[in-house]
Amino acid sequence: MDLSGEEQPVVYLQALRVRQEEDFKKVRELVQSNTIVIMNVEEMFDRDFSTLYREVKKLVEFVEQIGGSIARLGHSRIIVAPPTVRMILPKKTKAS
């Protein structure tokens, strides 16, 4: 319940080690079920960067489509949030 007395949806947080292409399906399912996912992609980054790049690109499109948020956390982690969560992200600036 928030200060206005309204019931708020429950949001879960789950850490997930992404090792293969199929793990991205699990990430999408979790985000659709109102779960924030912190992905560790280090293993896939070292082993299969081209697949990782392709799948992250598809994940970004999915997140934009549902109105969620996605951001990188350092070198090997990505956070993905459902539409019910608002992330404060730095503004993108044009390179000079």
N, C-alpha and C positions, 0 to 999 in steps of 0.2 A: 504494500500500500504506500502511496506517496503522500505528500503533505496535504493534498486536496482530498484525500480519502478514497481516491480512485485505485482500483486494482490494476497493477502493472503486470505485463507478461513476464514469466520467468525466463531468464536468459542463462544459459549454461556456458561454461568455458572448458574446452578440451584441448590438450596438447596431443599432437599426432606426428609421428615420424613417417615421412613420405619416402617410400623406397622404390615404388614402381608406378607406372601409369594408372593402374587401377585404383590406387589410393586417392587420386583426385576425385573419383566418383564419390567416395566416402566423404570427402571434404564438402562437396556440393550438397550431399544429403544432410550432413550435420548443419550446415548453414541454413538450409531450407527449414530445418526443424528448430530454428532459433538458438543455435549454438555458435559461440565465437570459437574459431579454431586457430590455434597457434601451430603452424606447420614447421617442422624441422626438415629442411630439404638438403642438408649437408651431404648425406650419402649419395643421393641422386645427382647432386651438383658435381661430385667428383667422378661418378661412374658414367652418367648418361646425360650430359648437359643439353644436348639438342632436344631430347624428349622432354626434359624439365622445362626448357624454354617454351616449347610448343604448348605444353599443358598449362603453364602459368598464364600464357597469353589467352588460352581458352577460359581459364578461371577468371581472369580480369573481365572478359566479355560477359560471362555469366553473372558476376557480381554487379556489374554496371546494369545489366538487364533487370535484376531483381531489386535494385536500389540499395544494395549493401555497400560495404567499404572493404578495401584491401590495401595493405601497406607492407613494406619490407621492414623487418626488425634486424638490422645488422646484416652480416654476410650470408647467413644460412637459415634465417627464419622469416616466415611470412605470417601476418595476422589477417584473418578473413572474418568479417563481422556481418551479421544479418541486417536487414533494413531497420530493425527495432533498436539498433545500437548506432550511435553517432560517434565517429572518430574525429578528433581534431588533428588534421594533417597540415603540414607546412604547405604554403602556396607554391605552386610551380612558377618558376621565373624563367624568362627567356635568356638564353646564353648571349653574352655581349660579344 
